[in-house]
Amino acid sequence: MSVSPFNFRLKKPFVKQKLVKQVNPNLALHSLLVRSGRLKRKVKVDVYLPFPFRPYSRNYQCILLNDGQDAEQLKLVDTLTDFYQKGEKFVVVAVHAGDRINEYGTSGQPDYKNRGWKAKSYSDFVIHKLLPYLRMHYGLFMESDTSYVAGFSLGGLSAMDMLWKNPDVFSKVGVFSGSFWWRMKGLEQGYHDSDRIMHQIIDKGKYKEGLKFWFEAGTKDEEMDRNNNGIIDAIDDTLDLIKSLVNKGYTNEDITYLEIEGGEHNFNTWSQAFPKFLNWALVD
């Protein structure tokens, strides 16, 4: 049954419509259809809230989740219901992908095939339009120390990029099988490990206090092994990114790495890992 547990004034034409329903006694879902001029599309955004929800409370943590269209595969409702039944207070904002291969990536730095050329527009949409709307209409304070971002595969790369470039907005990131192969040269173009874009961004950047990182990779994420060292690229690229973070000054207290034996590049593996990420993220 559709109900309206919360009434908030809509700011048009930014939000075209809002559908509200109480999924179960512990969880409410608001589905927004949001206009974005830069992305040239209406972006569907699902806001999952514990029920009852009390606006303007500083108790709520907020997780921005890429690839919101895959919530069913992630078993998100079941997982959130379990956490909400335990009294956990957090909100998940699941943004549905559009032109995924171009909206995700590294902001301002497409890969060697010019993929990811809309990544800055996507990041700007999230940070400068969507998050302020959530603050205004949901009474979420969304301070950096209680706001996190997460994603899967290419969406995980996007999440990492958004955290690193916006430490005043997000303080924690969850990356599931992140596409850290994202590079400036193809393998046939004289590729070197230094061509990996996210690694390069971190290597050239500065230590940013307060950031926390959570990474997952599966031993069956893929079969590729560029350097023939017996370790698949998905794991190699993730471990090398962690090395870059350590070189910047981050420690074991700041970085968590989960390697899943037999884990694959799909939501069957990620749905099993997601509660582990939430347990990590929700610790103050």
Secondary structure, 3 states (H helix, E strand, C coil): CCCCCCCCCCCCCCEEEEEEEEEECCEEEEEEEEEECCCCEEEEEEEEEECCCCCCCCCCEEEEECCHHHHHHHCHHHHHHHHHHCCCCEEEEEECCCCHHHHCCECCECCCCCCCCCHHHHHHHHHHHHHHHHHHHHCCCCCHHHEEEEEECHHHHHHHHHHHHCCCCCCEEEEECCCCCCECCCHHHCCCHHHEHHHHHHHHCCCCCCCEEEEEEEEECCCCCCCCCCCCHHHHHHHHHHHHHHHHCCCCCCEEEEEEEEEECCHHHHHHHHHHHHHHHCCC
